[in-house]
């Protein structure tokens, strides 16, 4: 039985599908949800004379994360399930590691998250947060696939 469900959210349609599935699971299990959004460092490689305001970029990323969390909150509220949210800073860690550490700290019984199902070059280029979570998570991970 799952009583504590951790859901990493990123605002993508796949993430939205994972939120819907987690809400259904929470209703069935009378479980509590914890939506998390990981803010990764802005990695900017700039060669030249230009100026990029990294602090402003980071603030913008945090605001975007808060917006993603508010959307998930609204859906949980409509469904009448208990929930919490957390905006997490990666601090140069990989997002997968931050998610798993939060699952251990909270502690979650299961992680529900979307996966884009990338293959080949796209997978090599973009990697997979979901794959990283599955590899190191101490709890079950329910992956929700993107709609093709």
Secondary structure, DSSP 8 states (H G I E B T S, - for coil): --SEEEEE--SSHHHHHHHHHHHHHHHHHT-EEEEEEEE--------SS----HHHHHHHHHHHHHHHHHHHHHHHHHHT--EEEEEEE-TTS-HHHHHHHHHHHHT-SEEEEEE----HHHHHHH--HHHHHHHH-SSEEEEEE---
